[in-house]
Amino acid sequence: MGFFSDIKILTHLIFKPIRGKNHQDRLESFYAGQASGYDDFRKRLLLGRKELWDLLKEPSKDCIWVDFGGGTGANLENFSSERIAKIKKIYLVDLSPSLLKMAQKRIDDRGWKNVELVEDDATTWTPPEGKVDVVTFSYSLTMIPDWFGAIENAKKILKEGGLLGIVDFYVARKYPLENHQKQRWFTRNFWPVWFSSDNVFPSPDHVPFLHQKFHPVEFQEHRAKVPYLFFLKTPYYQFVGQKKETP
Ligand SMILES: C[S@@+](CC[C@H](N)C(=O)[O-])C[C@H]1O[C@@H](n2cnc3c(N)ncnc32)[C@H](O)[C@@H]1O
């Protein structure tokens, strides 16, 4: 916790080269040395996560929820224990064994019997039940190289009328969709370069693609302060969409 933990995480973020032959190896190379300090640092960087859960409607009694790229499961702390108990099953799917280890500890500590961890890929994993009610991606879409595949897979496993919830970094297109925020040249060009050294890819295409594939129920655009980048704020959004009947 605190300044020294921040220094360790920042050193890791800035100087540690990411190595690996495939996506999972690269994720593990990135996360293995920072898993323990992960939650505290990210709490200040990854904003809007609790608000996203609040935007998603209270799930029904038999709700099955998939959180793709759920990491350490810190996000589940944003639910009340009553809300967690109401959900029939929560699958937390992630490719990083180091972060899943932290998630397992959290689940054991909290005694969450309905939360199951799955070490697998968001672009291909399907639940044993076939279809689910809610799928979420919290700051994971920007880390998934085949993000088209991840959104297509989410759509495939959602029931008709099911909800997709996303909170993540993004940049706007030069000419954004109507009623969406415009961004300056610096914002659109600086953040993709800055984040890319950590294999995080804020894209101008995530938001338009989501609006094309899902019926938008909620869309909000915000800015977050980045720890130690004093004057700069990075754009992030929250999107809740309902599965459309059309392909
Ligand atoms: C920035 S972290 C976000 C973690 C968590 N959702 C949160 O809000 O704190 C991104 C997560 O996505 C996971 N991830 C990246 N690519 C993935 C993939 N193809 N399938 C599953 N998880 C993936 C990473 O391992 C990491 O846990």
The ligand as an SDF file (V2000), in Angstrom:
LIG
                    3D

 27 29  0  0  0  0  0  0  0  0999 V2000
   -6.8010   -4.2520  -16.7230 C   0  0  0  0  0  0  0  0  0  0  0  0
   -7.2210   -5.8660  -16.2010 S   0  0  0  0  0  0  0  0  0  0  0  0
   -8.8420   -5.6380  -15.5500 C   0  0  0  0  0  0  0  0  0  0  0  0
   -9.1760   -6.6090  -14.4630 C   0  0  0  0  0  0  0  0  0  0  0  0
  -10.5370   -6.4260  -13.8140 C   0  0  0  0  0  0  0  0  0  0  0  0
  -11.6220   -6.6230  -14.7500 N   0  0  0  0  0  0  0  0  0  0  0  0
  -10.6580   -5.0880  -13.1560 C   0  0  0  0  0  0  0  0  0  0  0  0
  -11.5430   -4.2950  -13.5240 O   0  0  0  0  0  0  0  0  0  0  0  0
   -9.8700   -4.8140  -12.2320 O   0  0  0  0  0  0  0  0  0  0  0  0
   -7.5010   -6.7280  -17.7150 C   0  0  0  0  0  0  0  0  0  0  0  0
   -7.7200   -8.2040  -17.5140 C   0  0  0  0  0  0  0  0  0  0  0  0
   -8.0510   -8.8180  -18.7600 O   0  0  0  0  0  0  0  0  0  0  0  0
   -7.4630  -10.1020  -18.7750 C   0  0  0  0  0  0  0  0  0  0  0  0
   -7.4000  -10.5710  -20.1670 N   0  0  0  0  0  0  0  0  0  0  0  0
   -6.7140  -10.0350  -21.2010 C   0  0  0  0  0  0  0  0  0  0  0  0
   -6.9350  -10.7400  -22.3330 N   0  0  0  0  0  0  0  0  0  0  0  0
   -7.8010  -11.7340  -22.0110 C   0  0  0  0  0  0  0  0  0  0  0  0
   -8.4260  -12.7590  -22.7620 C   0  0  0  0  0  0  0  0  0  0  0  0
   -8.2090  -12.9050  -24.0810 N   0  0  0  0  0  0  0  0  0  0  0  0
   -9.2850  -13.5810  -22.1190 N   0  0  0  0  0  0  0  0  0  0  0  0
   -9.5220  -13.4420  -20.7900 C   0  0  0  0  0  0  0  0  0  0  0  0
   -8.9610  -12.4620  -20.0250 N   0  0  0  0  0  0  0  0  0  0  0  0
   -8.1050  -11.6290  -20.6330 C   0  0  0  0  0  0  0  0  0  0  0  0
   -6.1130   -9.8720  -18.1080 C   0  0  0  0  0  0  0  0  0  0  0  0
   -5.4930  -11.0710  -17.6700 O   0  0  0  0  0  0  0  0  0  0  0  0
   -6.5120   -8.9550  -16.9610 C   0  0  0  0  0  0  0  0  0  0  0  0
   -6.9100   -9.6560  -15.8200 O   0  0  0  0  0  0  0  0  0  0  0  0
  1  2  1  0
  2  3  1  0
  2 10  1  0
  3  4  1  0
  4  5  1  0
  5  6  1  0
  5  7  1  0
  7  8  2  0
  7  9  1  0
 10 11  1  0
 11 12  1  0
 11 26  1  0
 12 13  1  0
 13 14  1  0
 13 24  1  0
 14 15  1  0
 14 23  1  0
 15 16  2  0
 16 17  1  0
 17 18  1  0
 17 23  2  0
 18 19  1  0
 18 20  2  0
 20 21  1  0
 21 22  2  0
 22 23  1  0
 24 25  1  0
 24 26  1  0
 26 27  1  0
M  CHG  2   2   1   9  -1
M  END
$$$$
